Amino acid sequence: MSTFHDYFLRGPDRDATHAALLAAGLTVEYTDADGVAQRVPAEGVNLSSIGTIYEGGTWDADGNVITAPAAVPGWHVNLRLERELTAGETAALGSIVVAPEPGTPYRVWA
């Protein structure tokens, strides 16, 4: 049975978060058959891109919004590895690694 190392990431926005993952070598770029650049997780990297998280909000019995939910700042991604992050990966990710980990994560690995 494998041991997994889970990390919660929160970058300032989508592009900055994706750039940090690429700089850390946790994603790789390739050009697809149509000539379009694509990014995918590197070998052994599992990513769950959550994006913007919303909290709160109230609705009436018909499902109409009474109070809109509020966006939590940042772009959120969960990262799972079968090893710990290397020093170089950690440095490239910088401050987007959430520490301490959230007590009640929005999404967890099954």
PyRosetta script that sets phi, psi and omega in degrees:
from pyrosetta import init, pose_from_sequence

init()
pose = pose_from_sequence("MSTFHDYFLRGPDRDATHAALLAAGLTVEYTDADGVAQRVPAEGVNLSSIGTIYEGGTWDADGNVITAPAAVPGWHVNLRLERELTAGETAALGSIVVAPEPGTPYRVWA")
pose.set_psi(1, 137.3)
pose.set_omega(1, -178.0)
pose.set_phi(2, -83.5)
pose.set_psi(2, 149.6)
pose.set_omega(2, 171.5)
pose.set_phi(3, -100.5)
pose.set_psi(3, 132.0)
pose.set_omega(3, -179.0)
pose.set_phi(4, -109.4)
pose.set_psi(4, 149.7)
pose.set_omega(4, 175.7)
pose.set_phi(5, -118.3)
pose.set_psi(5, 116.2)
pose.set_omega(5, -177.0)
pose.set_phi(6, -105.1)
pose.set_psi(6, 139.9)
pose.set_omega(6, 179.7)
pose.set_phi(7, -132.6)
pose.set_psi(7, 140.8)
pose.set_omega(7, 176.6)
pose.set_phi(8, -106.3)
pose.set_psi(8, 125.7)
pose.set_omega(8, -176.5)
pose.set_phi(9, -114.9)
pose.set_psi(9, 141.6)
pose.set_omega(9, 175.4)
pose.set_phi(10, -142.6)
pose.set_psi(10, 104.5)
pose.set_omega(10, 176.8)
pose.set_phi(11, -96.8)
pose.set_psi(11, 170.3)
pose.set_omega(11, -178.1)
pose.set_phi(12, -65.5)
pose.set_psi(12, -31.4)
pose.set_omega(12, 178.6)
pose.set_phi(13, -160.9)
pose.set_psi(13, 175.6)
pose.set_omega(13, -176.4)
pose.set_phi(14, -57.8)
pose.set_psi(14, -50.7)
pose.set_omega(14, -175.0)
pose.set_phi(15, -64.2)
pose.set_psi(15, -42.2)
pose.set_omega(15, 179.4)
pose.set_phi(16, -65.5)
pose.set_psi(16, -38.3)
pose.set_omega(16, 179.2)
pose.set_phi(17, -67.2)
pose.set_psi(17, -44.9)
pose.set_omega(17, 178.5)
pose.set_phi(18, -64.2)
pose.set_psi(18, -37.6)
pose.set_omega(18, 178.4)
pose.set_phi(19, -64.9)
pose.set_psi(19, -39.7)
pose.set_omega(19, 179.3)
pose.set_phi(20, -65.9)
pose.set_psi(20, -40.7)
pose.set_omega(20, 177.9)
pose.set_phi(21, -63.4)
pose.set_psi(21, -40.0)
pose.set_omega(21, 178.0)
pose.set_phi(22, -66.9)
pose.set_psi(22, -44.9)
pose.set_omega(22, 179.9)
pose.set_phi(23, -62.1)
pose.set_psi(23, -32.4)
pose.set_omega(23, 179.6)
pose.set_phi(24, -80.0)
pose.set_psi(24, -7.1)
pose.set_omega(24, -177.8)
pose.set_phi(25, 77.0)
pose.set_psi(25, 14.5)
pose.set_omega(25, -179.8)
pose.set_phi(26, -87.0)
pose.set_psi(26, -15.7)
pose.set_omega(26, 168.1)
pose.set_phi(27, -126.7)
pose.set_psi(27, 157.8)
pose.set_omega(27, 178.3)
pose.set_phi(28, -131.1)
pose.set_psi(28, 152.3)
pose.set_omega(28, 178.2)
pose.set_phi(29, -103.6)
pose.set_psi(29, 145.7)
pose.set_omega(29, 172.0)
pose.set_phi(30, -148.2)
pose.set_psi(30, 164.1)
pose.set_omega(30, 177.3)
pose.set_phi(31, -105.1)
pose.set_psi(31, 125.6)
pose.set_omega(31, -178.0)
pose.set_phi(32, -77.9)
pose.set_psi(32, 179.9)
pose.set_omega(32, -175.9)
pose.set_phi(33, -61.1)
pose.set_psi(33, -24.1)
pose.set_omega(33, 179.0)
pose.set_phi(34, -90.2)
pose.set_psi(34, 3.3)
pose.set_omega(34, 179.6)
pose.set_phi(35, 82.7)
pose.set_psi(35, 13.4)
pose.set_omega(35, -178.9)
pose.set_phi(36, -94.8)
pose.set_psi(36, 131.5)
pose.set_omega(36, 178.1)
pose.set_phi(37, -69.8)
pose.set_psi(37, 132.9)
pose.set_omega(37, 180.0)
pose.set_phi(38, -128.0)
pose.set_psi(38, 152.2)
pose.set_omega(38, 172.9)
pose.set_phi(39, -120.0)
pose.set_psi(39, 136.6)
pose.set_omega(39, 178.6)
pose.set_phi(40, -136.1)
pose.set_psi(40, 159.3)
pose.set_omega(40, 176.0)
pose.set_phi(41, -60.7)
pose.set_psi(41, 143.7)
pose.set_omega(41, 175.8)
pose.set_phi(42, -69.2)
pose.set_psi(42, 167.7)
pose.set_omega(42, 178.0)
pose.set_phi(43, -52.3)
pose.set_psi(43, 127.6)
pose.set_omega(43, 176.6)
pose.set_phi(44, 80.7)
pose.set_psi(44, 5.8)
pose.set_omega(44, -179.0)
pose.set_phi(45, -107.3)
pose.set_psi(45, 130.6)
pose.set_omega(45, 174.8)
pose.set_phi(46, -115.7)
pose.set_psi(46, 128.2)
pose.set_omega(46, 179.6)
pose.set_phi(47, -123.3)
pose.set_psi(47, 139.7)
pose.set_omega(47, 172.1)
pose.set_phi(48, -124.0)
pose.set_psi(48, 102.1)
pose.set_omega(48, -177.2)
pose.set_phi(49, -84.0)
pose.set_psi(49, 115.2)
pose.set_omega(49, -178.5)
pose.set_phi(50, -92.5)
pose.set_psi(50, -39.0)
pose.set_omega(50, -178.1)
pose.set_phi(51, 83.3)
pose.set_psi(51, -135.7)
pose.set_omega(51, -179.6)
pose.set_phi(52, -82.9)
pose.set_psi(52, 134.0)
pose.set_omega(52, 176.1)
pose.set_phi(53, -104.0)
pose.set_psi(53, 138.5)
pose.set_omega(53, 177.8)
pose.set_phi(54, -116.1)
pose.set_psi(54, 143.4)
pose.set_omega(54, 178.5)
pose.set_phi(55, -126.6)
pose.set_psi(55, 152.3)
pose.set_omega(55, 174.2)
pose.set_phi(56, 76.4)
pose.set_psi(56, -156.8)
pose.set_omega(56, -178.1)
pose.set_phi(57, 98.3)
pose.set_psi(57, 147.1)
pose.set_omega(57, 175.3)
pose.set_phi(58, -135.1)
pose.set_psi(58, 149.1)
pose.set_omega(58, -178.0)
pose.set_phi(59, -132.9)
pose.set_psi(59, 151.9)
pose.set_omega(59, 176.1)
pose.set_phi(60, -85.5)
pose.set_psi(60, -178.7)
pose.set_omega(60, -175.8)
pose.set_phi(61, -62.0)
pose.set_psi(61, -24.1)
pose.set_omega(61, 179.8)
pose.set_phi(62, -90.8)
pose.set_psi(62, 0.9)
pose.set_omega(62, 179.5)
pose.set_phi(63, 87.9)
pose.set_psi(63, 8.7)
pose.set_omega(63, 177.6)
pose.set_phi(64, -78.8)
pose.set_psi(64, 139.6)
pose.set_omega(64, -179.3)
pose.set_phi(65, -70.8)
pose.set_psi(65, 125.9)
pose.set_omega(65, 173.0)
pose.set_phi(66, -95.7)
pose.set_psi(66, -50.1)
pose.set_omega(66, 174.8)
pose.set_phi(67, -127.1)
pose.set_psi(67, 122.5)
pose.set_omega(67, -177.8)
pose.set_phi(68, -68.9)
pose.set_psi(68, 143.6)
pose.set_omega(68, 174.0)
pose.set_phi(69, -65.4)
pose.set_psi(69, 153.1)
pose.set_omega(69, -179.4)
pose.set_phi(70, -102.6)
pose.set_psi(70, 138.1)
pose.set_omega(70, 177.5)
pose.set_phi(71, -73.1)
pose.set_psi(71, 134.1)
pose.set_omega(71, 172.4)
pose.set_phi(72, -81.0)
pose.set_psi(72, 131.2)
pose.set_omega(72, -178.0)
pose.set_phi(73, -56.1)
pose.set_psi(73, 142.4)
pose.set_omega(73, 172.7)
pose.set_phi(74, 103.8)
pose.set_psi(74, 171.3)
pose.set_omega(74, 176.7)
pose.set_phi(75, -113.0)
pose.set_psi(75, 122.7)
pose.set_omega(75, -169.6)
pose.set_phi(76, -105.6)
pose.set_psi(76, 134.8)
pose.set_omega(76, 178.8)
pose.set_phi(77, -141.4)
pose.set_psi(77, 137.1)
pose.set_omega(77, 171.9)
pose.set_phi(78, -100.0)
pose.set_psi(78, 139.9)
pose.set_omega(78, -177.7)
pose.set_phi(79, -123.7)
pose.set_psi(79, 132.6)
pose.set_omega(79, 176.6)
pose.set_phi(80, -129.2)
pose.set_psi(80, 131.6)
pose.set_omega(80, 177.9)
pose.set_phi(81, -130.9)
pose.set_psi(81, 158.2)
pose.set_omega(81, 173.0)
pose.set_phi(82, -90.2)
pose.set_psi(82, 10.8)
pose.set_omega(82, 179.5)
pose.set_phi(83, -147.4)
pose.set_psi(83, 168.0)
pose.set_omega(83, 175.3)
pose.set_phi(84, -77.6)
pose.set_psi(84, 157.6)
pose.set_omega(84, 173.0)
pose.set_phi(85, -61.6)
pose.set_psi(85, 142.4)
pose.set_omega(85, 174.5)
pose.set_phi(86, -77.7)
pose.set_psi(86, 166.8)
pose.set_omega(86, 177.9)
pose.set_phi(87, -60.8)
pose.set_psi(87, -40.2)
pose.set_omega(87, 179.6)
pose.set_phi(88, -66.2)
pose.set_psi(88, -41.2)
pose.set_omega(88, 177.5)
pose.set_phi(89, -64.7)
pose.set_psi(89, -43.0)
pose.set_omega(89, 179.7)
pose.set_phi(90, -62.0)
pose.set_psi(90, -42.1)
pose.set_omega(90, 179.0)
pose.set_phi(91, -64.0)
pose.set_psi(91, -41.6)
pose.set_omega(91, -179.3)
pose.set_phi(92, -67.7)
pose.set_psi(92, -35.2)
pose.set_omega(92, 178.3)
pose.set_phi(93, -73.6)
pose.set_psi(93, -31.4)
pose.set_omega(93, 177.0)
pose.set_phi(94, 59.6)
pose.set_psi(94, -132.9)
pose.set_omega(94, -172.3)
pose.set_phi(95, -80.2)
pose.set_psi(95, 3.4)
pose.set_omega(95, -179.2)
pose.set_phi(96, -80.8)
pose.set_psi(96, -11.7)
pose.set_omega(96, 174.8)
pose.set_phi(97, -75.9)
pose.set_psi(97, 121.1)
pose.set_omega(97, -178.1)
pose.set_phi(98, -77.7)
pose.set_psi(98, 120.8)
pose.set_omega(98, 178.0)
pose.set_phi(99, -142.2)
pose.set_psi(99, 127.8)
pose.set_omega(99, -1.5)
pose.set_phi(100, -70.7)
pose.set_psi(100, 163.0)
pose.set_omega(100, 179.4)
pose.set_phi(101, -61.0)
pose.set_psi(101, 150.3)
pose.set_omega(101, 178.8)
pose.set_phi(102, -63.7)
pose.set_psi(102, 142.0)
pose.set_omega(102, 179.4)
pose.set_phi(103, -70.0)
pose.set_psi(103, -32.1)
pose.set_omega(103, 178.4)
pose.set_phi(104, -132.5)
pose.set_psi(104, 81.9)
pose.set_omega(104, -177.7)
pose.set_phi(105, -59.6)
pose.set_psi(105, 148.0)
pose.set_omega(105, 178.6)
pose.set_phi(106, -65.1)
pose.set_psi(106, -38.2)
pose.set_omega(106, 179.5)
pose.set_phi(107, -142.1)
pose.set_psi(107, 140.5)
pose.set_omega(107, 177.2)
pose.set_phi(108, -127.3)
pose.set_psi(108, 162.8)
pose.set_omega(108, 176.7)
pose.set_phi(109, -76.6)
pose.set_psi(109, 142.5)
pose.set_omega(109, 179.6)
pose.set_phi(110, -81.3)
pose.dump_pdb("model.pdb")
